[in-house]
Amino acid sequence: SQPTFPLAVVEMQPDPERVNGLSLDDEDADLDGQSAVGRQVEAVPESCREVAEPGSSASASAATASNHEDEGVFEIRDFTTASSFERLSHQISLAAKRWATALKASEGQSSRDEGLLMREGIDHMNFRYELVFQLVNAPPAVESMKDDRLGLHAFPTRAHRLQRWFGVRHFVIVTIRDQNIDLDSARTVLGAAALAVRSAAQIFSVPLSCFVPVDGGRKKYLGELLEGQQRVLYTTDLKMAVDPSLEHLSGLADFFWEKIEVSSKDRQHALMVGARFTYSADHFEPLLQKVNRKRGQVELPQAAPVGAGHAADEKELDSVESVKLHCLWPSFPLGSFVDDASYSELDPRAAPYWKVRIIRSTAVPLPLTQRLRAMLDFRKEARTVLSAEHSVQPQMPKTAMASLTAAIQESLESILLPPHSEMIAMTEECMGCPVVPAAAVHDEASGSSLRQLRAARAGDRLTRLAQLGSGMRCFKGTVTLWCHMLARMRSQWDALERPGPEETSPPTRRVSARGTRAEVFDDGVCLAQQKMEMLQRSIEECRNCLAANSSPPTPSSSSSAKPLLSRRGEPITSPVLMAPALLTEDVVLQRDAAAASISDSAERAELHGREMRSDICAFKDANPTACLEDFLSWRNDVEGLSLEPFPKEWFAELWEQTEPRPAAKQQAKLFEPHREAEMALHYLENIEGTQLLLQLFRVLLKETLEELSETLAAAGGGPAYLRVLRDRAVSATLTAFSSAGTRQQDVAEVDAEAALVGEIAEFPDEELLQSVLAALEALESAIRFASSLRAKLPGQAEALLEELLTEGEADVTSPLQRCAIERLFEKSRVLGRGHQDSSLDSDTGDEQGIFDTLPLAKEFVLQLQPSDAADASGASSRRLYAEVRERHMRLALVRGLRVN
């Protein structure tokens, strides 16, 4: 007779450690690393996503069932007399067939290292049943081995616990949402699942085992597999006290022979054993992170001496939570080693395989990326700032309600804004940084792909302000600091203060194709930085004027190696010219827009008439007998300026109108420092909030990428994995701030157009910004992780760094590497006991080493292998897994039974 439903289940609160029916056991994390639930990605392709989702259409289920009508499978069509057990089994069988369809469709599409995962949900008798199907791809080295053979695959890492306990790679777990299943009900559910899977067994290339968690599944599972004439049972047992008779291999072997009811003297079978001892290092020397407050840069973490004090500007950061060492004996016949209560020949030092695995800490902050996220959080507040200067001035409320609102806002700002003394200190810190550092100009000359960001230079004033502004709790704090800095810069302009010794004159360059001597600022920096450089050049020009008591003419910037001759054969003298005009990006855009709106070429050329008249006057004064052709030849050959933008008739008209006059006696100046300085300060003081935030964000983003790149360079380029992450971060950044990411506008045009009336600066799309931050987080996390590993594994063990970064684990292959690993664990044991043993610095071995203590866990796998091929099928399903810890032990038994 079939049992009736509903099952005897006990209602319980949802367990926060259970995810979709699978639990996350901290004990398993010591042995397996990340849980399979957190690691696995649903690899079912889009074409099969519909059949993988719960609640698929009835037509899809019917189509799947019709494909197997001729297979003679277990299927119920008349439900009038079907029991609850049969209904549940039928629904599970339909889910199994959808899983088989998804497997077939995904062949050749899944990665070699990943398995396939599918979740199904079915409703039955007012309960929600959840099914998790999983197929773990076997490594290439394991596929060629038989299932009844032990090896390194017997102790998989980063695998589901069922694979480690029972050696299964293809299984389904049936759970009931928010319910604990007792043992009797678990057997009923397991029976329904096993019958359902057996009906679809012919379409699975790898047998599908069924499991049901007992009492929540944290400690126990019950499983079954029906395949052909064999029935395989999976059982687990957890003992909260270690049985002394089962603590060693000899006692486990006797227990195994008893359970499988086979005599240990039966020579038809050979009992093979695999063993793994796991040691854990959880205490490390603190990593000290020194913060350079002047530059805002974070130096590489380094290991501090044991017992050393911590300075005020040092923070303890460590990306490594613990280090696990697995000492493995993959496979050996029982009797090869003695292991009993009195003596053991299983020496971890002599284990044939060592594997080290790193458990990364998830609580380590990433300060470089966090400050970028903090700055992005200011975007909403920045939209309300129409002018930086006006936003920090006190407002005069006109109504009682407005007065109350202003009072509340002031009280909030007093909490969020830093104190006045701290704000003044930060202002002086910004002013202590040069507008244009000399070293940064030299570095920029070599060229960098990050110039496309149009940000600022490393170590300059704007970069420091961006660093400090990102630490504010509100955007008004950043704007207040900005206005304080501008007030100090205006006072510098009023007093014409001399630039500091670390500053250099802002670089400018000509654009020969434009045909004028006007120079533009570096297009690799943002518009705000260009305006600050314009202010400094204006101060320099005024100081030069005061020193010479006149406008200082500058000699021509070019000279001909071969003297240029006039039409009459006389040498042409290069005149002393007026200092050229200096243009920022917004002025260039305005001039280009004005030129594009003028159709007449002569009128368009008149936009540059002042420079042409000044140059013609100076040229005529230096060359009285020269003609227009001589002037044009000199301008093209000596000055290197193009003549195409200007019509020749216009040149001829200017030539006739101008009189000879040296540059020193000309009144109209090409570069007017007072006018340009006030225009630069006006732009900086009245910049909109979003425009300011966007430029500061780009500045901080570039500085972050440069700092991380310098960290890699300091480590000799770093592992290839880190260089790949760095290239991905740079690529994501340039993609986000390219024309595609900024709505078909170049970054420079975004700043320039935002400076014009009616234009609004916009950030790139949110998806692109998040991809940039994700790439930076991956890079920063990996760099900190690599720095921590270098401090822990110096010398020969550093060769493991690349594999530890990419895989999280590595094989220890050389004796020197084993010595370094053992030394790390010795230090961890001393630090854990609170000792400060100076003898750790010596290279002598310790007789009472880490391997003389009990390991974190001892694992044994005993598997019966037939010596007679005729009995291979029965012996292949006899397996015992044992995990022995200090206070508990777990046993998992696989027994195969013949079914007639």
Disulfide bonds with the S-S distance in Angstrom:
none
